[in-house]
Amino acid sequence: MSCPVCQSLEHSFDVAKNGYDIHFCSKCTVRFVHPFPSAEELTEFYNNYHKSKQYKDKIDSKIRRAKKRISSLGVRGKIKFLDVGCNLGFATEAGRKLGYEALGIDIDNIAIEQAKKNFPECEFQCLSSDEIAAQGNKFDVIYCSEVLEHLSNPLSFLKDLHSMMHSKSILLLTTPDNGHYTLPNDIKKLVEWTGFRPPEHLIYFNRKSLIQIFKSAGFSKVKHCLNLKPSSKVIASI
């Protein structure tokens, strides 16, 4: 199995947690579960995702936070907005409140049905990134929060998002940052961080590996924003 970010074979065992081995790539410095769980295991895990109840209990604050993030992009007008990995639809609703034509997609059918009930003025579809990309539609703003770390093929996923963008589109993506200055460098201590939770999180990015995978996916402009918490926020365009 090659590194999911740079395709290198220069990786080796780093640490174990929850019965899963985590490897470190010496070339791009990403960490990842090795080997990945099967597609069937992951599908079973994300159907009726265990965090949906927790998210539902924070519905108002989740909408406010997403709205603040999206507003910071400064995009106005008749905007086609896509929330990828929308879960219960909080960011999709935030986009709608900003006046956007808002679509949310997720592979969790139960979450999508709940999102439709919660926010009937938004559009929701149970689709994967490659399925929505195959439709050939372009979006002005794509929002993707806390999704990339869950994927076994993040490069293919980012290429899907790239294909749905035009020259003026903006992608806002967040993912945990395992290289954040607030976290310990010692892997024996770092692995105790709540962001390390296989098989839920399969890939553990730092700034270097995250920028590299965006570049590999074809993005020409990639801005890594300052964040006081151990999370990366990237604003990218093609």
Beta strands, then each sheet from edge to edge (+ up, - down):
strand 1: 11-17
strand 2: 20-25
strand 3: 31-33
strand 4: 80-84
strand 5: 101-105
strand 6: 123-125
strand 7: 139-145
strand 8: 165-176
strand 9: 203-204
strand 10: 221-225
strand 11: 231-237
sheet 1: 1+ 2- 3+ 9-
sheet 2: 6+ 5+ 4+ 7+ 8+ 11- 10+
end
